[in-house]
Amino acid sequence: MTDYSRCPNCGRKAKKSFSSNFFPIYKCSDCGTKYCKECGGSSCPSCGSSKKVEVGKAYV
């Protein structure tokens, strides 16, 4: 797992909150794009595949 300062795809940064200070980063198993749920939702923003693995977290 890798720590990120922001989403590698959309640039979103984690916000400091009471419940969490990070969000997961996923990698598409088909095309290799790394993204968060904000820019990809439940599928890859590049190819539309729903096959993904969590590869890290973006922290504040």
PDBQT receptor file of N, H, CA, C and O in Angstrom, charges set to zero:
ATOM      1  N   MET A   1       0.836  -1.176   0.000  1.00  0.00    +0.000 N 
ATOM      2  CA  MET A   1       0.000   0.000   0.000  1.00  0.00    +0.000 C 
ATOM      3  C   MET A   1       0.888   1.249   0.000  1.00  0.00    +0.000 C 
ATOM      4  O   MET A   1       1.955   1.283   0.613  1.00  0.00    +0.000 OA
ATOM      5  N   THR A   2       0.412   2.254  -0.699  1.00  0.00    +0.000 N 
ATOM      6  H   THR A   2      -0.454   2.226  -1.197  1.00  0.00    +0.000 HD
ATOM      7  CA  THR A   2       1.147   3.510  -0.823  1.00  0.00    +0.000 C 
ATOM      8  C   THR A   2       0.337   4.641  -0.207  1.00  0.00    +0.000 C 
ATOM      9  O   THR A   2      -0.892   4.656  -0.283  1.00  0.00    +0.000 OA
ATOM     10  N   ASP A   3       1.041   5.587   0.404  1.00  0.00    +0.000 N 
ATOM     11  H   ASP A   3       2.039   5.575   0.466  1.00  0.00    +0.000 HD
ATOM     12  CA  ASP A   3       0.392   6.785   0.922  1.00  0.00    +0.000 C 
ATOM     13  C   ASP A   3       0.470   7.882  -0.131  1.00  0.00    +0.000 C 
ATOM     14  O   ASP A   3       1.522   8.098  -0.733  1.00  0.00    +0.000 OA
ATOM     15  N   TYR A   4      -0.640   8.571  -0.351  1.00  0.00    +0.000 N 
ATOM     16  H   TYR A   4      -1.494   8.395   0.138  1.00  0.00    +0.000 HD
ATOM     17  CA  TYR A   4      -0.717   9.659  -1.325  1.00  0.00    +0.000 C 
ATOM     18  C   TYR A   4      -1.105  10.948  -0.616  1.00  0.00    +0.000 C 
ATOM     19  O   TYR A   4      -1.747  10.914   0.434  1.00  0.00    +0.000 OA
ATOM     20  N   SER A   5      -0.721  12.073  -1.180  1.00  0.00    +0.000 N 
ATOM     21  H   SER A   5      -0.199  12.101  -2.033  1.00  0.00    +0.000 HD
ATOM     22  CA  SER A   5      -1.148  13.360  -0.628  1.00  0.00    +0.000 C 
ATOM     23  C   SER A   5      -2.428  13.838  -1.302  1.00  0.00    +0.000 C 
ATOM     24  O   SER A   5      -3.099  14.744  -0.807  1.00  0.00    +0.000 OA
ATOM     25  N   ARG A   6      -2.763  13.217  -2.441  1.00  0.00    +0.000 N 
ATOM     26  H   ARG A   6      -2.218  12.481  -2.843  1.00  0.00    +0.000 HD
ATOM     27  CA  ARG A   6      -3.983  13.559  -3.181  1.00  0.00    +0.000 C 
ATOM     28  C   ARG A   6      -4.292  12.431  -4.168  1.00  0.00    +0.000 C 
ATOM     29  O   ARG A   6      -3.475  11.530  -4.359  1.00  0.00    +0.000 OA
ATOM     30  N   CYS A   7      -5.458  12.483  -4.786  1.00  0.00    +0.000 N 
ATOM     31  H   CYS A   7      -6.121  13.215  -4.631  1.00  0.00    +0.000 HD
ATOM     32  CA  CYS A   7      -5.826  11.493  -5.800  1.00  0.00    +0.000 C 
ATOM     33  C   CYS A   7      -4.951  11.700  -7.028  1.00  0.00    +0.000 C 
ATOM     34  O   CYS A   7      -4.846  12.825  -7.517  1.00  0.00    +0.000 OA
ATOM     35  N   PRO A   8      -4.316  10.642  -7.543  1.00  0.00    +0.000 N 
ATOM     36  CA  PRO A   8      -3.472  10.780  -8.725  1.00  0.00    +0.000 C 
ATOM     37  C   PRO A   8      -4.243  11.136 -10.002  1.00  0.00    +0.000 C 
ATOM     38  O   PRO A   8      -3.643  11.583 -10.980  1.00  0.00    +0.000 OA
ATOM     39  N   ASN A   9      -5.549  10.945 -10.000  1.00  0.00    +0.000 N 
ATOM     40  H   ASN A   9      -6.036  10.583  -9.206  1.00  0.00    +0.000 HD
ATOM     41  CA  ASN A   9      -6.343  11.218 -11.196  1.00  0.00    +0.000 C 
ATOM     42  C   ASN A   9      -6.966  12.614 -11.174  1.00  0.00    +0.000 C 
ATOM     43  O   ASN A   9      -6.793  13.380 -12.123  1.00  0.00    +0.000 OA
ATOM     44  N   CYS A  10      -7.689  12.954 -10.105  1.00  0.00    +0.000 N 
ATOM     45  H   CYS A  10      -7.830  12.332  -9.335  1.00  0.00    +0.000 HD
ATOM     46  CA  CYS A  10      -8.414  14.232 -10.078  1.00  0.00    +0.000 C 
ATOM     47  C   CYS A  10      -7.774  15.291  -9.187  1.00  0.00    +0.000 C 
ATOM     48  O   CYS A  10      -8.150  16.461  -9.255  1.00  0.00    +0.000 OA
ATOM     49  N   GLY A  11      -6.814  14.898  -8.353  1.00  0.00    +0.000 N 
ATOM     50  H   GLY A  11      -6.509  13.947  -8.297  1.00  0.00    +0.000 HD
ATOM     51  CA  GLY A  11      -6.139  15.860  -7.490  1.00  0.00    +0.000 C 
ATOM     52  C   GLY A  11      -6.834  16.154  -6.182  1.00  0.00    +0.000 C 
ATOM     53  O   GLY A  11      -6.368  16.995  -5.415  1.00  0.00    +0.000 OA
ATOM     54  N   ARG A  12      -7.940  15.481  -5.907  1.00  0.00    +0.000 N 
ATOM     55  H   ARG A  12      -8.319  14.797  -6.531  1.00  0.00    +0.000 HD
ATOM     56  CA  ARG A  12      -8.686  15.703  -4.657  1.00  0.00    +0.000 C 
ATOM     57  C   ARG A  12      -7.799  15.414  -3.448  1.00  0.00    +0.000 C 
ATOM     58  O   ARG A  12      -7.047  14.440  -3.436  1.00  0.00    +0.000 OA
ATOM     59  N   LYS A  13      -7.898  16.273  -2.430  1.00  0.00    +0.000 N 
ATOM     60  H   LYS A  13      -8.509  17.065  -2.439  1.00  0.00    +0.000 HD
ATOM     61  CA  LYS A  13      -7.153  16.083  -1.194  1.00  0.00    +0.000 C 
ATOM     62  C   LYS A  13      -8.097  15.655  -0.082  1.00  0.00    +0.000 C 
ATOM     63  O   LYS A  13      -9.273  16.019  -0.084  1.00  0.00    +0.000 OA
ATOM     64  N   ALA A  14      -7.583  14.885   0.867  1.00  0.00    +0.000 N 
ATOM     65  H   ALA A  14      -6.628  14.590   0.869  1.00  0.00    +0.000 HD
ATOM     66  CA  ALA A  14      -8.378  14.476   2.023  1.00  0.00    +0.000 C 
ATOM     67  C   ALA A  14      -8.594  15.681   2.931  1.00  0.00    +0.000 C 
ATOM     68  O   ALA A  14      -7.753  16.577   3.005  1.00  0.00    +0.000 OA
ATOM     69  N   LYS A  15      -9.723  15.689   3.613  1.00  0.00    +0.000 N 
ATOM     70  H   LYS A  15     -10.406  14.961   3.553  1.00  0.00    +0.000 HD
ATOM     71  CA  LYS A  15     -10.039  16.765   4.539  1.00  0.00    +0.000 C 
ATOM     72  C   LYS A  15      -9.991  16.231   5.964  1.00  0.00    +0.000 C 
ATOM     73  O   LYS A  15     -10.313  15.070   6.220  1.00  0.00    +0.000 OA
ATOM     74  N   LYS A  16      -9.593  17.079   6.865  1.00  0.00    +0.000 N 
ATOM     75  H   LYS A  16      -9.332  18.021   6.657  1.00  0.00    +0.000 HD
ATOM     76  CA  LYS A  16      -9.546  16.702   8.267  1.00  0.00    +0.000 C 
ATOM     77  C   LYS A  16     -10.965  16.676   8.814  1.00  0.00    +0.000 C 
ATOM     78  O   LYS A  16     -11.706  17.649   8.671  1.00  0.00    +0.000 OA
ATOM     79  N   SER A  17     -11.346  15.567   9.441  1.00  0.00    +0.000 N 
ATOM     80  H   SER A  17     -10.744  14.777   9.557  1.00  0.00    +0.000 HD
ATOM     81  CA  SER A  17     -12.675  15.461  10.045  1.00  0.00    +0.000 C 
ATOM     82  C   SER A  17     -12.589  14.588  11.285  1.00  0.00    +0.000 C 
ATOM     83  O   SER A  17     -11.548  13.993  11.563  1.00  0.00    +0.000 OA
ATOM     84  N   PHE A  18     -13.677  14.513  12.025  1.00  0.00    +0.000 N 
ATOM     85  H   PHE A  18     -14.523  14.996  11.799  1.00  0.00    +0.000 HD
ATOM     86  CA  PHE A  18     -13.699  13.707  13.246  1.00  0.00    +0.000 C 
ATOM     87  C   PHE A  18     -13.691  12.215  12.944  1.00  0.00    +0.000 C 
ATOM     88  O   PHE A  18     -13.120  11.440  13.711  1.00  0.00    +0.000 OA
ATOM     89  N   SER A  19     -14.304  11.800  11.857  1.00  0.00    +0.000 N 
ATOM     90  H   SER A  19     -14.767  12.430  11.234  1.00  0.00    +0.000 HD
ATOM     91  CA  SER A  19     -14.435  10.373  11.577  1.00  0.00    +0.000 C 
ATOM     92  C   SER A  19     -13.286   9.802  10.748  1.00  0.00    +0.000 C 
ATOM     93  O   SER A  19     -12.975   8.617  10.868  1.00  0.00    +0.000 OA
ATOM     94  N   SER A  20     -12.649  10.623   9.910  1.00  0.00    +0.000 N 
ATOM     95  H   SER A  20     -12.902  11.586   9.812  1.00  0.00    +0.000 HD
ATOM     96  CA  SER A  20     -11.601  10.102   9.032  1.00  0.00    +0.000 C 
ATOM     97  C   SER A  20     -10.753  11.239   8.484  1.00  0.00    +0.000 C 
ATOM     98  O   SER A  20     -11.237  12.360   8.329  1.00  0.00    +0.000 OA
ATOM     99  N   ASN A  21      -9.496  10.954   8.193  1.00  0.00    +0.000 N 
ATOM    100  H   ASN A  21      -9.103  10.043   8.319  1.00  0.00    +0.000 HD
ATOM    101  CA  ASN A  21      -8.632  11.949   7.578  1.00  0.00    +0.000 C 
ATOM    102  C   ASN A  21      -7.943  11.384   6.336  1.00  0.00    +0.000 C 
ATOM    103  O   ASN A  21      -6.866  11.838   5.947  1.00  0.00    +0.000 OA
ATOM    104  N   PHE A  22      -8.584  10.383   5.719  1.00  0.00    +0.000 N 
ATOM    105  H   PHE A  22      -9.459  10.015   6.034  1.00  0.00    +0.000 HD
ATOM    106  CA  PHE A  22      -8.047   9.777   4.506  1.00  0.00    +0.000 C 
ATOM    107  C   PHE A  22      -9.179   9.214   3.655  1.00  0.00    +0.000 C 
ATOM    108  O   PHE A  22     -10.315   9.097   4.113  1.00  0.00    +0.000 OA
ATOM    109  N   PHE A  23      -8.856   8.867   2.409  1.00  0.00    +0.000 N 
ATOM    110  H   PHE A  23      -7.933   8.963   2.037  1.00  0.00    +0.000 HD
ATOM    111  CA  PHE A  23      -9.782   8.125   1.558  1.00  0.00    +0.000 C 
ATOM    112  C   PHE A  23      -8.971   7.145   0.717  1.00  0.00    +0.000 C 
ATOM    113  O   PHE A  23      -7.794   7.393   0.460  1.00  0.00    +0.000 OA
ATOM    114  N   PRO A  24      -9.576   6.030   0.280  1.00  0.00    +0.000 N 
ATOM    115  CA  PRO A  24      -8.837   5.013  -0.464  1.00  0.00    +0.000 C 
ATOM    116  C   PRO A  24      -8.561   5.419  -1.913  1.00  0.00    +0.000 C 
ATOM    117  O   PRO A  24      -9.339   6.142  -2.536  1.00  0.00    +0.000 OA
ATOM    118  N   ILE A  25      -7.430   4.932  -2.428  1.00  0.00    +0.000 N 
ATOM    119  H   ILE A  25      -6.798   4.345  -1.922  1.00  0.00    +0.000 HD
ATOM    120  CA  ILE A  25      -7.055   5.093  -3.829  1.00  0.00    +0.000 C 
ATOM    121  C   ILE A  25      -7.118   3.708  -4.466  1.00  0.00    +0.000 C 
ATOM    122  O   ILE A  25      -6.576   2.743  -3.927  1.00  0.00    +0.000 OA
ATOM    123  N   TYR A  26      -7.775   3.620  -5.602  1.00  0.00    +0.000 N 
ATOM    124  H   TYR A  26      -8.215   4.404  -6.039  1.00  0.00    +0.000 HD
ATOM    125  CA  TYR A  26      -7.938   2.358  -6.311  1.00  0.00    +0.000 C 
ATOM    126  C   TYR A  26      -7.124   2.352  -7.599  1.00  0.00    +0.000 C 
ATOM    127  O   TYR A  26      -6.794   3.404  -8.148  1.00  0.00    +0.000 OA
ATOM    128  N   LYS A  27      -6.804   1.141  -8.073  1.00  0.00    +0.000 N 
ATOM    129  H   LYS A  27      -7.071   0.287  -7.627  1.00  0.00    +0.000 HD
ATOM    130  CA  LYS A  27      -6.136   0.976  -9.360  1.00  0.00    +0.000 C 
ATOM    131  C   LYS A  27      -6.999   0.049 -10.208  1.00  0.00    +0.000 C 
ATOM    132  O   LYS A  27      -7.380  -1.037  -9.770  1.00  0.00    +0.000 OA
ATOM    133  N   CYS A  28      -7.299   0.484 -11.412  1.00  0.00    +0.000 N 
ATOM    134  H   CYS A  28      -6.990   1.366 -11.768  1.00  0.00    +0.000 HD
ATOM    135  CA  CYS A  28      -8.095  -0.322 -12.338  1.00  0.00    +0.000 C 
ATOM    136  C   CYS A  28      -7.291  -1.549 -12.750  1.00  0.00    +0.000 C 
ATOM    137  O   CYS A  28      -6.129  -1.431 -13.140  1.00  0.00    +0.000 OA
ATOM    138  N   SER A  29      -7.903  -2.719 -12.665  1.00  0.00    +0.000 N 
ATOM    139  H   SER A  29      -8.846  -2.815 -12.349  1.00  0.00    +0.000 HD
ATOM    140  CA  SER A  29      -7.232  -3.962 -13.031  1.00  0.00    +0.000 C 
ATOM    141  C   SER A  29      -7.085  -4.121 -14.543  1.00  0.00    +0.000 C 
ATOM    142  O   SER A  29      -6.270  -4.920 -15.004  1.00  0.00    +0.000 OA
ATOM    143  N   ASP A  30      -7.865  -3.370 -15.314  1.00  0.00    +0.000 N 
ATOM    144  H   ASP A  30      -8.527  -2.721 -14.940  1.00  0.00    +0.000 HD
ATOM    145  CA  ASP A  30      -7.796  -3.481 -16.775  1.00  0.00    +0.000 C 
ATOM    146  C   ASP A  30      -6.797  -2.505 -17.402  1.00  0.00    +0.000 C 
ATOM    147  O   ASP A  30      -5.970  -2.916 -18.215  1.00  0.00    +0.000 OA
ATOM    148  N   CYS A  31      -6.860  -1.216 -17.037  1.00  0.00    +0.000 N 
ATOM    149  H   CYS A  31      -7.532  -0.882 -16.377  1.00  0.00    +0.000 HD
ATOM    150  CA  CYS A  31      -5.999  -0.229 -17.709  1.00  0.00    +0.000 C 
ATOM    151  C   CYS A  31      -4.920   0.374 -16.815  1.00  0.00    +0.000 C 
ATOM    152  O   CYS A  31      -4.010   1.033 -17.318  1.00  0.00    +0.000 OA
ATOM    153  N   GLY A  32      -4.999   0.162 -15.484  1.00  0.00    +0.000 N 
ATOM    154  H   GLY A  32      -5.739  -0.373 -15.074  1.00  0.00    +0.000 HD
ATOM    155  CA  GLY A  32      -3.966   0.645 -14.578  1.00  0.00    +0.000 C 
ATOM    156  C   GLY A  32      -4.157   2.056 -14.046  1.00  0.00    +0.000 C 
ATOM    157  O   GLY A  32      -3.296   2.549 -13.317  1.00  0.00    +0.000 OA
ATOM    158  N   THR A  33      -5.252   2.723 -14.384  1.00  0.00    +0.000 N 
ATOM    159  H   THR A  33      -5.952   2.323 -14.977  1.00  0.00    +0.000 HD
ATOM    160  CA  THR A  33      -5.516   4.075 -13.891  1.00  0.00    +0.000 C 
ATOM    161  C   THR A  33      -5.747   4.051 -12.386  1.00  0.00    +0.000 C 
ATOM    162  O   THR A  33      -6.481   3.202 -11.881  1.00  0.00    +0.000 OA
ATOM    163  N   LYS A  34      -5.117   4.990 -11.664  1.00  0.00    +0.000 N 
ATOM    164  H   LYS A  34      -4.521   5.680 -12.075  1.00  0.00    +0.000 HD
ATOM    165  CA  LYS A  34      -5.329   5.129 -10.225  1.00  0.00    +0.000 C 
ATOM    166  C   LYS A  34      -6.325   6.260 -10.014  1.00  0.00    +0.000 C 
ATOM    167  O   LYS A  34      -6.208   7.319 -10.631  1.00  0.00    +0.000 OA
ATOM    168  N   TYR A  35      -7.310   6.037  -9.139  1.00  0.00    +0.000 N 
ATOM    169  H   TYR A  35      -7.405   5.177  -8.638  1.00  0.00    +0.000 HD
ATOM    170  CA  TYR A  35      -8.381   7.010  -8.943  1.00  0.00    +0.000 C 
ATOM    171  C   TYR A  35      -9.052   6.833  -7.588  1.00  0.00    +0.000 C 
ATOM    172  O   TYR A  35      -8.823   5.844  -6.892  1.00  0.00    +0.000 OA
ATOM    173  N   CYS A  36      -9.890   7.813  -7.220  1.00  0.00    +0.000 N 
ATOM    174  H   CYS A  36     -10.076   8.617  -7.785  1.00  0.00    +0.000 HD
ATOM    175  CA  CYS A  36     -10.669   7.739  -5.986  1.00  0.00    +0.000 C 
ATOM    176  C   CYS A  36     -12.150   7.587  -6.349  1.00  0.00    +0.000 C 
ATOM    177  O   CYS A  36     -12.515   7.648  -7.523  1.00  0.00    +0.000 OA
ATOM    178  N   LYS A  37     -12.986   7.392  -5.348  1.00  0.00    +0.000 N 
ATOM    179  H   LYS A  37     -12.689   7.343  -4.394  1.00  0.00    +0.000 HD
ATOM    180  CA  LYS A  37     -14.427   7.251  -5.612  1.00  0.00    +0.000 C 
ATOM    181  C   LYS A  37     -15.046   8.550  -6.107  1.00  0.00    +0.000 C 
ATOM    182  O   LYS A  37     -16.045   8.525  -6.826  1.00  0.00    +0.000 OA
ATOM    183  N   GLU A  38     -14.460   9.690  -5.728  1.00  0.00    +0.000 N 
ATOM    184  H   GLU A  38     -13.648   9.710  -5.144  1.00  0.00    +0.000 HD
ATOM    185  CA  GLU A  38     -14.980  10.993  -6.157  1.00  0.00    +0.000 C 
ATOM    186  C   GLU A  38     -14.911  11.139  -7.680  1.00  0.00    +0.000 C 
ATOM    187  O   GLU A  38     -15.866  11.611  -8.297  1.00  0.00    +0.000 OA
ATOM    188  N   CYS A  39     -13.809  10.744  -8.283  1.00  0.00    +0.000 N 
ATOM    189  H   CYS A  39     -13.033  10.361  -7.782  1.00  0.00    +0.000 HD
ATOM    190  CA  CYS A  39     -13.666  10.922  -9.735  1.00  0.00    +0.000 C 
ATOM    191  C   CYS A  39     -14.069   9.676 -10.518  1.00  0.00    +0.000 C 
ATOM    192  O   CYS A  39     -14.333   9.764 -11.717  1.00  0.00    +0.000 OA
ATOM    193  N   GLY A  40     -14.122   8.513  -9.857  1.00  0.00    +0.000 N 
ATOM    194  H   GLY A  40     -13.908   8.441  -8.883  1.00  0.00    +0.000 HD
ATOM    195  CA  GLY A  40     -14.443   7.297 -10.576  1.00  0.00    +0.000 C 
ATOM    196  C   GLY A  40     -15.756   6.657 -10.200  1.00  0.00    +0.000 C 
ATOM    197  O   GLY A  40     -16.323   5.898 -10.986  1.00  0.00    +0.000 OA
ATOM    198  N   GLY A  41     -16.247   6.945  -9.018  1.00  0.00    +0.000 N 
ATOM    199  H   GLY A  41     -15.786   7.561  -8.379  1.00  0.00    +0.000 HD
ATOM    200  CA  GLY A  41     -17.457   6.277  -8.556  1.00  0.00    +0.000 C 
ATOM    201  C   GLY A  41     -17.198   4.795  -8.393  1.00  0.00    +0.000 C 
ATOM    202  O   GLY A  41     -16.235   4.407  -7.731  1.00  0.00    +0.000 OA
ATOM    203  N   SER A  42     -18.018   3.977  -8.969  1.00  0.00    +0.000 N 
ATOM    204  H   SER A  42     -18.800   4.292  -9.507  1.00  0.00    +0.000 HD
ATOM    205  CA  SER A  42     -17.832   2.528  -8.847  1.00  0.00    +0.000 C 
ATOM    206  C   SER A  42     -17.122   1.931 -10.064  1.00  0.00    +0.000 C 
ATOM    207  O   SER A  42     -16.954   0.715 -10.147  1.00  0.00    +0.000 OA
ATOM    208  N   SER A  43     -16.706   2.778 -11.005  1.00  0.00    +0.000 N 
ATOM    209  H   SER A  43     -16.843   3.767 -10.938  1.00  0.00    +0.000 HD
ATOM    210  CA  SER A  43     -15.993   2.273 -12.179  1.00  0.00    +0.000 C 
ATOM    211  C   SER A  43     -14.837   3.198 -12.544  1.00  0.00    +0.000 C 
ATOM    212  O   SER A  43     -14.794   4.352 -12.117  1.00  0.00    +0.000 OA
ATOM    213  N   CYS A  44     -13.915   2.688 -13.326  1.00  0.00    +0.000 N 
ATOM    214  H   CYS A  44     -13.950   1.751 -13.673  1.00  0.00    +0.000 HD
ATOM    215  CA  CYS A  44     -12.725   3.436 -13.737  1.00  0.00    +0.000 C 
ATOM    216  C   CYS A  44     -13.120   4.640 -14.600  1.00  0.00    +0.000 C 
ATOM    217  O   CYS A  44     -13.907   4.493 -15.536  1.00  0.00    +0.000 OA
ATOM    218  N   PRO A  45     -12.585   5.825 -14.298  1.00  0.00    +0.000 N 
ATOM    219  CA  PRO A  45     -12.922   7.003 -15.101  1.00  0.00    +0.000 C 
ATOM    220  C   PRO A  45     -12.316   6.974 -16.503  1.00  0.00    +0.000 C 
ATOM    221  O   PRO A  45     -12.749   7.727 -17.375  1.00  0.00    +0.000 OA
ATOM    222  N   SER A  46     -11.319   6.114 -16.732  1.00  0.00    +0.000 N 
ATOM    223  H   SER A  46     -10.967   5.502 -16.024  1.00  0.00    +0.000 HD
ATOM    224  CA  SER A  46     -10.675   6.042 -18.053  1.00  0.00    +0.000 C 
ATOM    225  C   SER A  46     -11.337   5.031 -18.984  1.00  0.00    +0.000 C 
ATOM    226  O   SER A  46     -11.624   5.334 -20.142  1.00  0.00    +0.000 OA
ATOM    227  N   CYS A  47     -11.577   3.818 -18.461  1.00  0.00    +0.000 N 
ATOM    228  H   CYS A  47     -11.344   3.572 -17.520  1.00  0.00    +0.000 HD
ATOM    229  CA  CYS A  47     -12.085   2.769 -19.352  1.00  0.00    +0.000 C 
ATOM    230  C   CYS A  47     -13.471   2.238 -18.972  1.00  0.00    +0.000 C 
ATOM    231  O   CYS A  47     -14.085   1.503 -19.746  1.00  0.00    +0.000 OA
ATOM    232  N   GLY A  48     -13.969   2.607 -17.778  1.00  0.00    +0.000 N 
ATOM    233  H   GLY A  48     -13.471   3.204 -17.149  1.00  0.00    +0.000 HD
ATOM    234  CA  GLY A  48     -15.303   2.176 -17.365  1.00  0.00    +0.000 C 
ATOM    235  C   GLY A  48     -15.360   0.816 -16.694  1.00  0.00    +0.000 C 
ATOM    236  O   GLY A  48     -16.441   0.359 -16.325  1.00  0.00    +0.000 OA
ATOM    237  N   SER A  49     -14.220   0.161 -16.529  1.00  0.00    +0.000 N 
ATOM    238  H   SER A  49     -13.341   0.533 -16.829  1.00  0.00    +0.000 HD
ATOM    239  CA  SER A  49     -14.196  -1.157 -15.897  1.00  0.00    +0.000 C 
ATOM    240  C   SER A  49     -14.543  -1.053 -14.418  1.00  0.00    +0.000 C 
ATOM    241  O   SER A  49     -14.209  -0.063 -13.768  1.00  0.00    +0.000 OA
ATOM    242  N   SER A  50     -15.210  -2.066 -13.886  1.00  0.00    +0.000 N 
ATOM    243  H   SER A  50     -15.482  -2.871 -14.414  1.00  0.00    +0.000 HD
ATOM    244  CA  SER A  50     -15.529  -2.095 -12.460  1.00  0.00    +0.000 C 
ATOM    245  C   SER A  50     -14.531  -2.947 -11.683  1.00  0.00    +0.000 C 
ATOM    246  O   SER A  50     -14.670  -3.120 -10.472  1.00  0.00    +0.000 OA
ATOM    247  N   LYS A  51     -13.520  -3.483 -12.377  1.00  0.00    +0.000 N 
ATOM    248  H   LYS A  51     -13.407  -3.342 -13.361  1.00  0.00    +0.000 HD
ATOM    249  CA  LYS A  51     -12.491  -4.295 -11.717  1.00  0.00    +0.000 C 
ATOM    250  C   LYS A  51     -11.434  -3.364 -11.141  1.00  0.00    +0.000 C 
ATOM    251  O   LYS A  51     -10.769  -2.638 -11.881  1.00  0.00    +0.000 OA
ATOM    252  N   LYS A  52     -11.276  -3.386  -9.796  1.00  0.00    +0.000 N 
ATOM    253  H   LYS A  52     -11.816  -3.976  -9.195  1.00  0.00    +0.000 HD
ATOM    254  CA  LYS A  52     -10.314  -2.504  -9.159  1.00  0.00    +0.000 C 
ATOM    255  C   LYS A  52      -9.747  -3.152  -7.913  1.00  0.00    +0.000 C 
ATOM    256  O   LYS A  52     -10.340  -4.070  -7.345  1.00  0.00    +0.000 OA
ATOM    257  N   VAL A  53      -8.592  -2.662  -7.496  1.00  0.00    +0.000 N 
ATOM    258  H   VAL A  53      -8.111  -1.916  -7.957  1.00  0.00    +0.000 HD
ATOM    259  CA  VAL A  53      -7.975  -3.079  -6.245  1.00  0.00    +0.000 C 
ATOM    260  C   VAL A  53      -7.550  -1.815  -5.507  1.00  0.00    +0.000 C 
ATOM    261  O   VAL A  53      -7.161  -0.826  -6.128  1.00  0.00    +0.000 OA
ATOM    262  N   GLU A  54      -7.626  -1.854  -4.184  1.00  0.00    +0.000 N 
ATOM    263  H   GLU A  54      -7.942  -2.657  -3.680  1.00  0.00    +0.000 HD
ATOM    264  CA  GLU A  54      -7.172  -0.716  -3.382  1.00  0.00    +0.000 C 
ATOM    265  C   GLU A  54      -5.650  -0.764  -3.310  1.00  0.00    +0.000 C 
ATOM    266  O   GLU A  54      -5.079  -1.776  -2.903  1.00  0.00    +0.000 OA
ATOM    267  N   VAL A  55      -4.987   0.329  -3.705  1.00  0.00    +0.000 N 
ATOM    268  H   VAL A  55      -5.451   1.151  -4.036  1.00  0.00    +0.000 HD
ATOM    269  CA  VAL A  55      -3.526   0.355  -3.734  1.00  0.00    +0.000 C 
ATOM    270  C   VAL A  55      -2.929   1.328  -2.726  1.00  0.00    +0.000 C 
ATOM    271  O   VAL A  55      -1.709   1.372  -2.564  1.00  0.00    +0.000 OA
ATOM    272  N   GLY A  56      -3.757   2.102  -2.052  1.00  0.00    +0.000 N 
ATOM    273  H   GLY A  56      -4.747   2.067  -2.184  1.00  0.00    +0.000 HD
ATOM    274  CA  GLY A  56      -3.242   3.040  -1.066  1.00  0.00    +0.000 C 
ATOM    275  C   GLY A  56      -4.324   3.916  -0.494  1.00  0.00    +0.000 C 
ATOM    276  O   GLY A  56      -5.518   3.704  -0.708  1.00  0.00    +0.000 OA
ATOM    277  N   LYS A  57      -3.860   4.926   0.253  1.00  0.00    +0.000 N 
ATOM    278  H   LYS A  57      -2.891   5.098   0.427  1.00  0.00    +0.000 HD
ATOM    279  CA  LYS A  57      -4.767   5.888   0.871  1.00  0.00    +0.000 C 
ATOM    280  C   LYS A  57      -4.198   7.290   0.693  1.00  0.00    +0.000 C 
ATOM    281  O   LYS A  57      -2.983   7.486   0.721  1.00  0.00    +0.000 OA
ATOM    282  N   ALA A  58      -5.079   8.254   0.512  1.00  0.00    +0.000 N 
ATOM    283  H   ALA A  58      -6.066   8.095   0.489  1.00  0.00    +0.000 HD
ATOM    284  CA  ALA A  58      -4.685   9.668   0.452  1.00  0.00    +0.000 C 
ATOM    285  C   ALA A  58      -4.972  10.269   1.821  1.00  0.00    +0.000 C 
ATOM    286  O   ALA A  58      -6.107  10.256   2.298  1.00  0.00    +0.000 OA
ATOM    287  N   TYR A  59      -3.917  10.798   2.446  1.00  0.00    +0.000 N 
ATOM    288  H   TYR A  59      -2.995  10.809   2.059  1.00  0.00    +0.000 HD
ATOM    289  CA  TYR A  59      -4.027  11.385   3.782  1.00  0.00    +0.000 C 
ATOM    290  C   TYR A  59      -3.956  12.892   3.736  1.00  0.00    +0.000 C 
ATOM    291  O   TYR A  59      -3.483  13.476   2.761  1.00  0.00    +0.000 OA
ATOM    292  N   VAL A  60      -4.438  13.528   4.818  1.00  0.00    +0.000 N 
ATOM    293  H   VAL A  60      -4.821  13.053   5.610  1.00  0.00    +0.000 HD
ATOM    294  CA  VAL A  60      -4.363  14.987   4.960  1.00  0.00    +0.000 C 
ATOM    295  C   VAL A  60      -2.910  15.402   4.952  1.00  0.00    +0.000 C 
ATOM    296  O   VAL A  60      -2.606  16.590   5.059  1.00  0.00    +0.000 OA
TER     297      VAL A  60
